[in-house]
Amino acid sequence: MKQGKIVDCEIYGNAQAGIEILTGSSPTVQQCKIRDGNAEGILVRKSGRGVIENCTIFSNALAGVMIKGDAAPTIRKCQIYEGKQEGISIDTSGQGIIEDCHIFRNALAGVRVADKGSNPQIQNCEIYDGQGQGIVIGGNGSGRIWKCQIYGNALAGVEIAQQSPPKLWECQIYSGKSQGILVREGGMGSAEACQIRNNVGAGIEIESKGSFYIENCTIFNIRGSGVIVSKYAEGRLKGCEIYENLHAGVELRAHSHAYIHNCQIKKNECAIFVYHDAQGTIEDSDLTENTLDALQHEDRVSQFKSIFTKNVRIVKSKT
């Protein structure tokens, strides 16, 4: 359909998508219940547009909403839940705006973004209690994620891989069963002014040639280390507060590099834990009030020759 409105309908049990929008069509779908289909709840493709608003989309066999092929709908104030795959899946240059939605209890990721050119804007959403990641971005996909709450997911709150460079800002990522943010396999991007807390894995883990920029974030009450950098990865931290984590504030594993500037890394077991073949630069930072000496090395006798410090407050523990 090209234009028009679908309002207050219940659409269920269909063999194909409950609603399909394509070829430049731009309908408005409001206050509909789209459920128990054998494919996608809503499929938007071939440059489809439209507004999907105040809808309930649940228990579909494929993604609750699939966006692909240069489609760019607006999805607003919807509940998307208990799908047998992703809540929302975006690939092959899918775009669009996802705002003020609740996306929860899906079997895979709450939101999946894949393929070069895919670049949605996700804002003011709650993405939670999924069996996979909250948001997963890979295959050169991108995205702008703003003021979202991402919590209680079985895998990473946000996972970034395969040269994908999304930007997160002012998000809260918490109470997950794995990492808050996982950057792997050459993933890139940044997190700014985010709060990451109470996750079982690292607050942020960067590995496998990933490169990630972390600015003005608070990372605390993590049941591991606040930030882990490993496996030829690079992390850049600026203006962050990293505190009250169970292990290190920042952990530099073998063959990693970190640049830490103007950070407060306090009240952890130690501020920085360094493994062999790790490198780092720490400038204008406060590493006091940790349980152990601020700098720890896995063999306990290293002279930290690979760690450069400048204008850093370090107080040795009394133990």
C-alpha positions as CSV (number, residue, x, y, z in Angstrom):
1,M,0.0,0.0,0.0
2,K,1.3,3.5,-0.9
3,Q,-0.3,5.6,1.8
4,G,-3.4,5.2,4.0
5,K,-3.9,4.1,7.6
6,I,-4.2,0.8,9.4
7,V,-5.7,1.6,12.8
8,D,-6.8,-0.6,15.7
9,C,-6.6,-3.9,13.9
10,E,-5.5,-7.4,15.1
11,I,-3.4,-9.3,12.6
12,Y,-2.4,-12.8,13.5
13,G,-1.6,-16.3,12.3
14,N,-0.5,-15.4,8.8
15,A,1.9,-17.5,6.7
16,Q,3.8,-14.4,5.5
17,A,4.5,-11.0,7.2
18,G,1.5,-9.6,9.1
19,I,2.1,-6.3,7.3
20,E,4.5,-5.7,4.4
21,I,5.5,-2.2,3.3
22,L,7.6,-1.8,0.2
23,T,8.4,0.2,-3.0
24,G,8.3,3.7,-1.5
25,S,5.0,3.1,0.4
26,S,4.4,5.2,3.5
27,P,1.4,4.1,5.5
28,T,0.6,4.9,9.1
29,V,0.0,1.8,11.3
30,Q,-1.5,2.7,14.7
31,Q,-2.7,0.8,17.7
32,C,-2.5,-2.6,16.0
33,K,-1.8,-6.0,17.5
34,I,0.3,-8.1,15.3
35,R,1.0,-11.5,16.7
36,D,1.6,-15.3,16.2
37,G,2.6,-15.0,12.6
38,N,4.7,-17.6,10.8
39,A,7.1,-14.9,9.4
40,E,7.8,-11.3,10.4
41,G,5.3,-9.3,12.3
42,I,6.0,-6.3,10.0
43,L,8.3,-6.4,6.9
44,V,9.5,-3.0,5.5
45,R,11.7,-3.3,2.3
46,K,12.5,-1.9,-1.1
47,S,12.6,1.7,0.2
48,G,9.4,1.4,2.2
49,R,8.7,4.2,4.7
50,G,5.8,4.7,7.0
51,V,5.0,5.3,10.7
52,I,4.4,2.3,13.0
53,E,3.0,3.7,16.3
54,N,1.6,2.4,19.5
55,C,1.5,-1.1,18.2
56,T,1.9,-4.4,20.1
57,I,4.0,-6.9,18.1
58,F,4.7,-10.3,19.7
59,S,5.2,-14.0,19.3
60,N,6.1,-14.0,15.6
61,A,8.3,-16.7,14.1
62,L,10.8,-14.3,12.6
63,A,11.7,-10.7,13.6
64,G,9.0,-8.6,15.1
65,V,10.0,-5.9,12.6
66,M,12.4,-6.5,9.7
67,I,13.8,-3.4,7.9
68,K,16.0,-3.9,4.8
69,G,16.7,-2.7,1.3
70,D,16.9,1.0,1.9
71,A,13.7,1.0,3.9
72,A,13.4,3.7,6.6
73,P,10.3,3.6,8.7
74,T,9.6,5.3,12.0
75,I,8.7,2.9,14.8
76,R,7.4,4.8,17.8
77,K,6.0,3.8,21.2
78,C,5.6,0.1,20.3
79,Q,6.0,-3.0,22.4
80,I,7.9,-5.7,20.6
81,Y,8.3,-8.9,22.6
82,E,8.5,-12.7,22.8
83,G,9.5,-13.2,19.2
84,K,11.3,-16.4,18.2
85,Q,14.1,-14.4,16.6
86,E,15.1,-10.7,17.0
87,G,12.7,-8.0,18.1
88,I,13.9,-5.7,15.3
89,S,16.3,-6.8,12.5
90,I,17.9,-4.3,10.1
91,D,20.1,-5.2,7.2
92,T,21.0,-4.4,3.5
93,S,21.1,-0.6,4.0
94,G,18.1,-0.5,6.3
95,Q,17.6,2.9,8.0
96,G,14.8,4.3,10.2
97,I,14.1,5.8,13.6
98,I,13.2,3.6,16.5
99,E,12.0,5.7,19.5
100,D,10.2,5.3,22.8
101,C,9.8,1.5,22.3
102,H,9.9,-1.4,24.7
103,I,11.7,-4.4,23.2
104,F,11.9,-7.4,25.5
105,R,12.0,-11.1,26.0
106,N,13.0,-12.0,22.5
107,A,14.8,-15.2,21.7
108,L,17.7,-13.5,19.9
109,A,18.9,-9.9,20.0
110,G,16.5,-7.1,20.9
111,V,17.8,-5.2,17.9
112,R,20.1,-6.6,15.2
113,V,21.9,-4.3,12.7
114,A,24.0,-5.9,9.9
115,D,25.5,-5.0,6.6
116,K,27.2,-1.9,5.3
117,G,24.8,1.0,4.9
118,S,22.5,-0.1,7.7
119,N,22.3,2.9,10.0
120,P,19.2,3.3,12.2
121,Q,18.7,5.8,15.0
122,I,17.6,4.2,18.2
123,Q,16.5,6.6,21.0
124,N,14.7,6.6,24.3
125,C,14.1,2.8,24.1
126,E,14.1,0.1,26.7
127,I,15.6,-3.2,25.5
128,Y,15.6,-5.8,28.2
129,D,15.3,-9.4,29.3
130,G,16.3,-10.9,26.0
131,Q,17.9,-14.3,25.5
132,G,20.6,-12.8,23.3
133,Q,22.2,-9.3,23.1
134,G,20.3,-6.2,23.8
135,I,21.7,-4.7,20.5
136,V,24.1,-6.4,18.2
137,I,25.8,-4.5,15.3
138,G,28.0,-6.3,12.8
139,G,29.0,-6.6,9.1
140,N,29.9,-2.9,8.7
141,G,26.6,-1.8,10.0
142,S,26.3,1.3,12.1
143,G,23.8,3.2,14.2
144,R,23.2,6.0,16.6
145,I,22.0,4.9,20.0
146,W,20.8,7.6,22.3
147,K,19.3,7.7,25.8
148,C,18.4,4.0,25.8
149,Q,18.1,1.7,28.8
150,I,19.5,-1.7,28.0
151,Y,19.3,-4.2,30.9
152,G,18.8,-7.8,32.0
153,N,19.9,-9.5,28.7
154,A,21.6,-12.9,28.6
155,L,24.5,-11.8,26.4
156,A,26.2,-8.4,26.0
157,G,24.0,-5.3,26.4
158,V,25.6,-4.0,23.2
159,E,27.8,-6.1,20.9
160,I,29.8,-4.5,18.1
161,A,31.8,-6.5,15.6
162,Q,33.2,-6.6,12.0
163,Q,34.3,-3.0,11.4
164,S,31.0,-1.6,12.6
165,P,31.3,2.0,14.1
166,P,28.1,2.9,16.0
167,K,27.9,5.8,18.4
168,L,26.3,5.4,21.9
169,W,25.6,8.4,24.1
170,E,23.7,8.9,27.3
171,C,22.7,5.3,27.6
172,Q,22.3,3.2,30.7
173,I,23.5,-0.4,30.3
174,Y,23.0,-2.5,33.5
175,S,22.1,-5.7,35.2
176,G,23.1,-7.9,32.3
177,K,24.4,-11.5,32.5
178,S,27.5,-10.8,30.5
179,Q,29.4,-7.7,29.4
180,G,27.8,-4.2,29.3
181,I,29.5,-3.5,25.9
182,L,31.5,-6.1,23.9
183,V,33.6,-4.9,21.0
184,R,35.2,-7.7,19.0
185,E,36.4,-8.8,15.6
186,G,37.5,-5.3,14.5
187,G,34.5,-3.5,15.9
188,M,34.8,0.2,16.4
189,G,32.8,3.2,17.5
190,S,32.3,5.1,20.8
191,A,30.4,5.4,24.0
192,E,29.9,8.9,25.5
193,A,28.2,9.9,28.7
194,C,27.0,6.4,29.3
195,Q,26.4,4.7,32.7
196,I,27.4,1.1,32.8
197,R,26.7,-0.8,36.1
198,N,25.9,-4.1,37.7
199,N,26.9,-6.4,34.9
200,V,28.2,-9.9,35.4
201,G,31.0,-9.6,32.8
202,A,33.2,-6.6,32.2
203,G,31.6,-3.2,32.0
204,I,33.2,-2.8,28.6
205,E,35.4,-5.5,26.9
206,I,37.4,-4.7,23.8
207,E,39.1,-7.7,22.1
208,S,40.1,-9.2,18.8
209,K,41.5,-6.1,17.0
210,G,38.6,-4.0,18.2
211,S,39.1,-0.2,18.7
212,F,36.7,1.8,21.0
213,Y,36.6,5.3,22.3
214,I,35.0,5.8,25.8
215,E,34.4,9.4,27.0
216,N,32.8,10.8,30.1
217,C,31.3,7.4,31.1
218,T,30.8,6.0,34.6
219,I,31.4,2.3,35.0
220,F,30.8,0.8,38.5
221,N,29.6,-2.1,40.5
222,I,30.8,-4.6,37.9
223,R,31.3,-8.2,39.0
224,G,34.6,-8.3,37.1
225,S,36.8,-5.5,35.8
226,G,35.4,-2.2,34.7
227,V,37.2,-2.2,31.3
228,I,39.1,-5.1,29.7
229,V,41.3,-4.6,26.6
230,S,42.8,-7.8,25.0
231,K,43.8,-9.6,21.9
232,Y,45.5,-6.8,19.8
233,A,42.7,-4.4,20.7
234,E,42.9,-0.7,21.6
235,G,40.9,1.3,24.1
236,R,40.9,5.1,24.5
237,L,39.4,6.4,27.8
238,K,38.9,10.1,28.5
239,G,37.1,11.7,31.4
240,C,35.7,8.5,32.8
241,E,34.9,7.5,36.4
242,I,35.5,3.8,37.0
243,Y,34.9,2.7,40.6
244,E,33.8,0.0,43.0
245,N,34.3,-2.8,40.6
246,L,35.1,-6.3,41.9
247,H,38.5,-6.6,40.2
248,A,40.5,-4.0,38.3
249,G,39.2,-0.7,37.1
250,V,41.0,-1.3,33.8
251,E,42.6,-4.7,32.8
252,L,45.2,-4.7,30.0
253,R,45.6,-8.2,28.7
254,A,48.4,-9.5,26.4
255,H,48.9,-7.7,23.1
256,S,46.6,-4.8,24.0
257,H,47.0,-1.1,24.2
258,A,45.1,1.6,26.1
259,Y,45.3,5.4,26.4
260,I,43.8,6.7,29.6
261,H,43.4,10.5,30.0
262,N,41.8,12.5,32.8
263,C,40.1,9.5,34.4
264,Q,39.3,8.7,38.0
265,I,39.8,5.0,38.7
266,K,39.1,4.5,42.4
267,K,37.8,2.0,45.0
268,N,38.4,-1.1,42.8
269,E,40.6,-4.0,43.8
270,C,43.3,-2.2,41.8
271,A,43.2,0.6,39.3
272,I,45.1,-1.0,36.4
273,F,46.0,-4.7,36.1
274,V,48.7,-5.3,33.4
275,Y,49.6,-8.6,31.6
276,H,52.7,-9.3,29.7
277,D,53.0,-7.6,26.3
278,A,50.3,-5.1,27.1
279,Q,51.0,-1.4,26.6
280,G,49.4,1.8,27.9
281,T,49.6,5.5,28.5
282,I,48.0,7.0,31.6
283,E,47.9,10.8,31.9
284,D,46.3,13.3,34.3
285,S,44.4,10.6,36.2
286,D,43.6,9.7,39.8
287,L,44.3,6.1,40.7
288,T,44.0,6.4,44.5
289,E,41.8,4.6,47.0
290,N,42.0,1.2,45.5
291,T,42.4,-1.9,47.8
292,L,45.8,-3.0,46.4
293,D,48.5,-0.9,44.8
294,A,47.1,1.1,41.9
295,L,49.2,-0.7,39.3
296,Q,49.3,-4.5,39.4
297,H,51.2,-6.9,37.1
298,E,50.5,-10.6,36.7
299,D,54.0,-11.6,37.8
300,R,54.0,-9.1,40.7
301,V,57.6,-8.0,40.0
302,S,57.4,-6.2,36.7
303,Q,58.7,-2.6,36.5
304,F,55.8,-1.7,34.2
305,K,58.2,-0.7,31.4
306,S,55.4,-0.8,28.8
307,I,53.2,1.6,30.8
308,F,53.9,5.4,30.5
309,T,52.5,7.6,33.2
310,K,52.3,11.4,33.4
311,N,50.7,13.5,36.1
312,V,49.1,10.5,37.7
313,R,48.1,10.3,41.4
314,I,49.1,6.9,42.7
315,V,49.1,5.8,46.3
316,K,50.4,2.4,47.3
317,S,48.2,0.3,49.5
318,K,49.1,-0.3,53.1
319,T,48.8,-4.1,52.8
